[in-house]
């Protein structure tokens, strides 16, 4: 089966604006992964995998939620 690849860019770069993309609009399959790059200068790379969906999930909880993390979060700029 062929894989489809899509790239989204920093809002000031050429290409589709990543800041306007919502995860749910990617139409990911179960266990499919995406590469998320945080800070285009330092290129902190994160693999994000669709672990599951629940159409009956409570509406008063903010989604998406982090289910697992490894290592320390990168320092934020102030």
Helices and strands as residue ranges (DSSP letters): G 18-20, G 23-26, E 33-38, E 44-49
